[in-house]
Amino acid sequence: MEDADVIDSANRKAGEVEHVLLDAAGKPTAVVIEIDRVGPDKKVVVALADVSVAPEPGDPNDYLVRTKLTKDQLANLPDWKP
Protein backbone atom coordinates (compact mmCIF):
# COMPACT_ATOMS: atom_id res chain seq x y z
CA MET A 1 0.00 0.00 0.00
CA GLU A 2 3.01 2.32 0.32
CA ASP A 3 3.14 4.91 -2.49
CA ALA A 4 -0.60 4.44 -3.15
CA ASP A 5 -2.43 7.60 -4.19
CA VAL A 6 -4.70 9.11 -1.53
CA ILE A 7 -8.01 10.56 -2.75
CA ASP A 8 -9.87 13.06 -0.54
CA SER A 9 -13.61 13.53 0.02
CA ALA A 10 -13.79 15.90 -2.97
CA ASN A 11 -12.36 13.13 -5.20
CA ARG A 12 -9.03 14.99 -5.58
CA LYS A 13 -5.57 13.50 -5.16
CA ALA A 14 -4.42 14.65 -1.75
CA GLY A 15 -1.12 12.82 -1.50
CA GLU A 16 0.46 9.38 -1.21
CA VAL A 17 0.81 6.74 1.47
CA GLU A 18 4.34 7.09 2.80
CA HIS A 19 4.23 4.37 5.51
CA VAL A 20 1.88 1.86 7.08
CA LEU A 21 2.08 1.92 10.89
CA LEU A 22 1.80 -1.37 12.78
CA ASP A 23 0.90 -2.20 16.37
CA ALA A 24 3.01 -4.46 18.61
CA ALA A 25 1.40 -7.56 17.07
CA GLY A 26 2.26 -6.41 13.53
CA LYS A 27 -1.33 -5.44 12.65
CA PRO A 28 -1.75 -2.28 10.51
CA THR A 29 -3.36 0.54 12.50
CA ALA A 30 -2.74 3.74 10.53
CA VAL A 31 -1.16 5.22 7.44
CA VAL A 32 1.28 8.10 7.12
CA ILE A 33 0.18 10.31 4.25
CA GLU A 34 2.55 12.69 2.49
CA ILE A 35 0.34 15.59 1.43
CA ASP A 36 0.75 17.13 -2.03
CA ARG A 37 1.36 20.84 -1.55
CA VAL A 38 3.67 23.69 -2.43
CA GLY A 39 6.52 24.05 0.02
CA PRO A 40 8.06 21.57 2.41
CA ASP A 41 6.61 18.08 2.62
CA LYS A 42 4.01 17.47 5.29
CA LYS A 43 3.32 13.99 6.61
CA VAL A 44 0.30 13.20 8.78
CA VAL A 45 -1.12 10.07 10.41
CA VAL A 46 -4.63 8.85 9.57
CA ALA A 47 -6.17 5.82 11.30
CA LEU A 48 -7.03 2.88 9.06
CA ALA A 49 -10.63 3.24 10.28
CA ASP A 50 -10.72 6.61 8.47
CA VAL A 51 -9.62 5.32 5.06
CA SER A 52 -10.77 2.71 2.58
CA VAL A 53 -8.37 0.73 0.43
CA ALA A 54 -9.15 -0.88 -2.92
CA PRO A 55 -7.18 -2.08 -5.94
CA GLU A 56 -6.57 0.74 -8.39
CA PRO A 57 -8.74 0.40 -11.50
CA GLY A 58 -6.62 -0.80 -14.38
CA ASP A 59 -3.75 -1.90 -12.12
CA PRO A 60 -4.65 -4.66 -9.64
CA ASN A 61 -1.07 -4.60 -8.30
CA ASP A 62 -1.53 -1.03 -7.02
CA TYR A 63 -3.93 0.43 -4.47
CA LEU A 64 -6.10 3.51 -4.18
CA VAL A 65 -6.71 4.91 -0.69
CA ARG A 66 -9.77 7.08 -0.07
CA THR A 67 -10.48 9.24 2.96
CA LYS A 68 -13.56 11.14 4.11
CA LEU A 69 -11.31 14.07 4.98
CA THR A 70 -10.65 16.96 2.62
CA LYS A 71 -7.14 17.89 1.55
CA ASP A 72 -7.39 20.99 3.79
CA GLN A 73 -8.42 18.85 6.78
CA LEU A 74 -5.48 16.53 6.14
CA ALA A 75 -3.13 19.51 5.89
CA ASN A 76 -4.35 20.78 9.28
CA LEU A 77 -3.53 17.52 11.08
CA PRO A 78 -0.39 17.53 13.25
CA ASP A 79 2.90 16.71 11.53
CA TRP A 80 3.99 13.08 11.89
CA LYS A 81 7.25 12.67 13.73
CA PRO A 82 8.73 9.15 13.51
ChimeraX attribute file (.defattr): number of C-alpha atoms within 10 A of each C-alpha:
attribute: neighborCount
match mode: 1-to-1
recipient: residues
	/A:1	18
	/A:2	14
	/A:3	15
	/A:4	19
	/A:5	21
	/A:6	25
	/A:7	22
	/A:8	21
	/A:9	13
	/A:10	12
	/A:11	13
	/A:12	12
	/A:13	17
	/A:14	24
	/A:15	22
	/A:16	22
	/A:17	23
	/A:18	19
	/A:19	17
	/A:20	18
	/A:21	16
	/A:22	12
	/A:23	9
	/A:24	6
	/A:25	6
	/A:26	8
	/A:27	10
	/A:28	13
	/A:29	13
	/A:30	18
	/A:31	24
	/A:32	22
	/A:33	26
	/A:34	24
	/A:35	22
	/A:36	17
	/A:37	12
	/A:38	7
	/A:39	6
	/A:40	8
	/A:41	10
	/A:42	20
	/A:43	24
	/A:44	19
	/A:45	21
	/A:46	21
	/A:47	14
	/A:48	17
	/A:49	9
	/A:50	12
	/A:51	17
	/A:52	13
	/A:53	14
	/A:54	12
	/A:55	14
	/A:56	14
	/A:57	10
	/A:58	7
	/A:59	9
	/A:60	10
	/A:61	9
	/A:62	15
	/A:63	19
	/A:64	20
	/A:65	22
	/A:66	20
	/A:67	22
	/A:68	15
	/A:69	17
	/A:70	17
	/A:71	22
	/A:72	11
	/A:73	10
	/A:74	23
	/A:75	19
	/A:76	11
	/A:77	13
	/A:78	11
	/A:79	15
	/A:80	13
	/A:81	7
	/A:82	4
